[in-house]
Amino acid sequence: MVWSPDETLVAIADAALRGRRLARAALDVIMPPLALDGGRPGDPVQSRGLSADAWRKVTFIEAPVCDGCGAPQAYDTGAPCPACQAHRRAFDRARAAVLYDDASRDLILKLKRADRTDLAGLFALWLARAASDLIAEADAVVPAPLHPIRLLTRRFNQAAEIARPLARRAGVSYLPDVIVRRRHTPTQGGKSGSGRRRNVAAAFAVPRRAWPKVRGKTILLVDDVLTTGATAEACARVLKAAGAARVDVASVARVQEHEA
């Protein structure tokens, strides 16, 4: 078998991640872990892993929400929110579990930058609740991809770590390789909405070999944070160009629309 350079980088990253999981499992036997947020010993634990203090700080999104983007709404009007009315999005619907604030940002950054992959299962549980209506209609779960260079430096794709247990829990197909990130773009942080859209323009593709996997299917795209929706929309466009009938989005957290 001959692997491409991208496939080799992905294989190396997967092997490194498996090694870290085995090491963490061995360490947990010797030193049982505390609350996932690092609460003090003896603190009561909520939500399968968060300390009570962290649980109180997280702002969970409850109905009613805009069906188009998942933004919390004061009333259920049955109509799209003003932002969705002003800008037709490439994806069909979106849901998020929590608001992106200091509390949720700290947890998400622990997953992304501190190798806290044990948080991914907790986030999958949150999404199973927040996006239950989208999951019920999904044919497959797809994580937002990382470029191979970023995957090698980060050593894992945080979206994939969340999407995998979510798909397994729901009994839905998990398709980690139907979207590839073909351009190594700068981080989206600090960019305006238009800047984010320019940054990810033509950054994603669905390889032709993967088209039969998505053709005619309802795809649930999973990511950690929905800010302006630029990345989600770019992924949705290439999935629909490959024949997907519908693309919905589930993110752990979302920025409030007026902050995006």
C-alpha positions as CSV (number, residue, x, y, z in Angstrom):
1,M,0.0,0.0,0.0
2,V,1.3,3.4,-1.0
3,W,0.2,6.3,1.2
4,S,0.1,9.9,0.2
5,P,2.0,12.4,2.5
6,D,-1.3,13.7,3.9
7,E,-2.4,10.1,4.8
8,T,1.0,9.4,6.4
9,L,0.7,12.5,8.6
10,V,-2.8,11.5,9.6
11,A,-1.6,8.0,10.5
12,I,1.3,9.3,12.6
13,A,-1.1,11.7,14.5
14,D,-3.6,8.8,15.1
15,A,-0.8,6.5,16.4
16,A,0.4,9.3,18.8
17,L,-3.2,9.8,20.0
18,R,-3.6,6.1,20.7
19,G,-0.4,6.1,22.7
20,R,-1.5,9.0,24.8
21,R,-4.9,7.4,25.5
22,L,-3.1,4.2,26.7
23,A,-0.8,6.2,28.9
24,R,-3.7,8.2,30.4
25,A,-5.7,5.0,31.0
26,A,-2.7,3.5,32.9
27,L,-2.2,6.6,34.9
28,D,-5.9,6.7,35.8
29,V,-5.6,3.3,37.4
30,I,-2.8,4.5,39.6
31,M,-4.1,8.0,40.3
32,P,-7.9,8.2,39.7
33,P,-8.8,11.5,38.0
34,L,-10.6,14.4,39.6
35,A,-13.4,16.4,38.0
36,L,-12.8,17.1,34.4
37,D,-12.4,20.8,35.0
38,G,-9.8,20.2,37.6
39,G,-12.0,20.8,40.7
40,R,-10.6,20.3,44.2
41,P,-10.6,16.8,45.7
42,G,-13.9,16.1,47.4
43,D,-15.8,18.6,45.3
44,P,-19.2,17.2,44.2
45,V,-19.2,16.2,40.5
46,Q,-22.0,17.1,38.1
47,S,-22.7,16.3,34.5
48,R,-20.5,13.2,34.4
49,G,-17.3,15.0,35.2
50,L,-17.7,18.7,35.9
51,S,-17.4,20.1,39.4
52,A,-20.4,21.8,40.8
53,D,-18.7,25.2,40.6
54,A,-17.9,24.7,36.9
55,W,-21.4,23.3,36.1
56,R,-23.0,26.5,37.5
57,K,-20.8,28.7,35.4
58,V,-21.6,27.1,32.0
59,T,-24.6,28.7,30.2
60,F,-26.5,26.0,28.4
61,I,-28.7,27.0,25.5
62,E,-32.4,26.1,26.0
63,A,-35.4,26.3,23.7
64,P,-36.6,28.3,21.9
65,V,-33.8,28.7,19.4
66,C,-33.6,29.8,15.8
67,D,-34.0,26.7,13.7
68,G,-31.5,28.1,11.1
69,C,-28.5,28.9,13.3
70,G,-29.3,27.7,16.8
71,A,-29.1,31.1,18.4
72,P,-31.3,31.4,21.6
73,Q,-34.5,33.3,21.2
74,A,-36.7,35.1,23.6
75,Y,-39.9,33.8,22.0
76,D,-40.7,30.9,19.6
77,T,-42.0,32.9,16.6
78,G,-41.5,30.1,14.1
79,A,-39.5,32.5,11.9
80,P,-35.8,32.6,11.3
81,C,-33.8,35.1,13.5
82,P,-32.9,38.5,12.0
83,A,-29.4,37.3,11.2
84,C,-30.6,34.3,9.2
85,Q,-33.2,36.5,7.4
86,A,-30.4,38.9,6.5
87,H,-27.9,36.2,5.4
88,R,-29.0,32.9,3.8
89,R,-26.7,30.3,5.2
90,A,-25.2,27.4,3.2
91,F,-26.1,24.9,5.9
92,D,-29.7,24.1,6.7
93,R,-30.0,24.1,10.5
94,A,-27.7,24.4,13.5
95,R,-27.7,23.6,17.2
96,A,-25.2,24.4,20.0
97,A,-25.1,23.1,23.5
98,V,-23.7,26.2,25.3
99,L,-22.9,29.8,24.8
100,Y,-19.2,30.6,24.1
101,D,-18.1,32.5,27.2
102,D,-15.3,32.4,29.7
103,A,-16.5,29.2,31.3
104,S,-17.0,27.2,28.1
105,R,-14.0,28.7,26.4
106,D,-11.8,27.4,29.2
107,L,-13.1,23.8,28.8
108,I,-12.9,23.9,25.0
109,L,-9.3,25.2,25.1
110,K,-8.4,22.4,27.5
111,L,-9.5,19.9,24.8
112,K,-7.8,21.8,21.9
113,R,-4.5,22.9,23.4
114,A,-4.0,20.9,26.6
115,D,-4.6,17.3,25.3
116,R,-7.7,17.0,27.4
117,T,-9.3,14.5,25.1
118,D,-11.3,13.1,28.1
119,L,-13.5,16.2,27.7
120,A,-14.6,15.1,24.3
121,G,-17.0,12.5,25.6
122,L,-18.7,15.0,27.9
123,F,-19.1,17.5,25.0
124,A,-20.6,14.6,22.9
125,L,-23.2,14.1,25.7
126,W,-24.1,17.8,25.6
127,L,-24.6,17.7,21.9
128,A,-26.6,14.5,22.0
129,R,-29.1,16.6,24.0
130,A,-28.8,19.9,22.3
131,A,-28.9,18.5,18.7
132,S,-31.2,15.5,19.3
133,D,-33.7,16.6,16.6
134,L,-30.9,16.9,14.0
135,I,-29.3,13.6,15.1
136,A,-32.6,11.8,14.6
137,E,-32.7,12.9,11.0
138,A,-28.9,12.4,10.2
139,D,-27.6,9.7,8.0
140,A,-24.0,10.4,8.9
141,V,-21.9,12.4,11.3
142,V,-18.9,14.3,9.8
143,P,-16.3,16.3,11.8
144,A,-15.0,19.6,10.5
145,P,-11.4,18.7,9.3
146,L,-8.0,20.1,10.2
147,H,-5.2,20.5,7.6
148,P,-2.6,17.7,8.0
149,I,0.0,20.2,9.1
150,R,-2.2,21.5,11.9
151,L,-3.2,17.9,12.7
152,L,0.4,16.9,13.1
153,T,1.2,19.8,15.4
154,R,-2.0,19.5,17.5
155,R,-1.8,15.6,17.3
156,F,-5.6,15.2,17.1
157,N,-8.7,16.8,15.6
158,Q,-10.9,18.1,18.4
159,A,-14.0,18.0,16.2
160,A,-13.4,14.3,15.4
161,E,-12.9,13.5,19.1
162,I,-16.4,14.9,19.8
163,A,-18.1,13.5,16.6
164,R,-16.9,9.9,17.0
165,P,-18.6,9.2,20.4
166,L,-21.6,11.2,19.3
167,A,-22.1,9.1,16.2
168,R,-21.5,5.9,18.2
169,R,-24.0,6.9,20.9
170,A,-26.6,7.7,18.2
171,G,-25.9,4.6,16.1
172,V,-25.2,6.8,13.0
173,S,-22.4,6.4,10.5
174,Y,-19.2,8.2,11.3
175,L,-17.4,9.6,8.2
176,P,-14.1,11.2,9.3
177,D,-12.5,11.6,5.9
178,V,-15.2,12.8,3.5
179,I,-14.0,16.5,3.8
180,V,-10.4,17.4,3.5
181,R,-8.8,20.8,4.3
182,R,-6.6,21.4,1.3
183,R,-5.3,24.8,2.3
184,H,-3.4,25.5,5.5
185,T,-5.1,28.7,6.5
186,P,-4.2,31.0,9.4
187,T,-6.4,30.8,12.5
188,Q,-9.8,32.4,12.4
189,G,-9.3,34.1,15.7
190,G,-9.5,37.9,15.6
191,K,-11.0,38.1,12.1
192,S,-14.2,39.8,11.1
193,G,-17.1,37.8,9.6
194,S,-16.0,38.7,6.1
195,G,-12.4,38.0,6.9
196,R,-13.3,34.6,8.2
197,R,-15.2,33.8,5.0
198,R,-12.2,34.9,2.8
199,N,-9.8,32.9,5.0
200,V,-11.7,29.6,4.4
201,A,-12.7,30.3,0.8
202,A,-11.8,27.2,-1.3
203,A,-10.1,25.7,1.8
204,F,-12.2,22.5,1.8
205,A,-13.0,19.8,-0.6
206,V,-14.8,16.4,-0.8
207,P,-12.6,14.0,-2.7
208,R,-14.5,12.4,-5.6
209,R,-14.0,9.0,-4.0
210,A,-16.1,10.1,-1.1
211,W,-19.0,11.5,-3.1
212,P,-21.0,8.2,-3.0
213,K,-20.8,8.3,0.8
214,V,-22.6,11.7,1.0
215,R,-24.8,11.7,-2.2
216,G,-28.5,12.1,-1.2
217,K,-27.6,11.9,2.5
218,T,-28.4,14.2,5.4
219,I,-25.1,15.1,7.0
220,L,-24.5,16.4,10.5
221,L,-21.3,18.4,10.6
222,V,-19.7,18.6,14.1
223,D,-17.3,21.3,15.3
224,D,-16.3,22.8,18.6
225,V,-17.3,26.4,18.2
226,L,-19.7,28.3,15.9
227,T,-18.7,31.9,15.6
228,T,-19.8,33.5,12.3
229,G,-20.5,30.2,10.7
230,A,-17.8,30.7,8.0
231,T,-16.2,27.3,8.4
232,A,-19.5,25.5,8.7
233,E,-20.8,27.2,5.6
234,A,-17.6,26.4,3.6
235,C,-17.9,22.7,4.6
236,A,-21.6,22.7,3.8
237,R,-21.0,24.1,0.3
238,V,-18.6,21.3,-0.6
239,L,-20.8,18.6,0.9
240,K,-23.8,19.8,-1.1
241,A,-21.6,20.1,-4.3
242,A,-20.8,16.5,-3.7
243,G,-24.5,15.6,-3.6
244,A,-25.5,15.9,0.1
245,A,-29.2,16.5,0.3
246,R,-29.0,18.4,3.6
247,V,-26.2,19.6,5.9
248,D,-27.0,20.5,9.5
249,V,-24.4,21.7,12.1
250,A,-23.9,20.8,15.7
251,S,-21.3,22.7,17.7
252,V,-20.4,22.5,21.4
253,A,-20.6,26.3,21.8
254,R,-21.7,29.2,19.8
255,V,-20.9,32.9,20.0
256,Q,-23.9,35.1,20.5
257,E,-24.8,36.6,17.2
258,H,-24.1,40.2,18.2
259,E,-20.6,39.2,19.2
260,A,-19.7,37.3,16.0
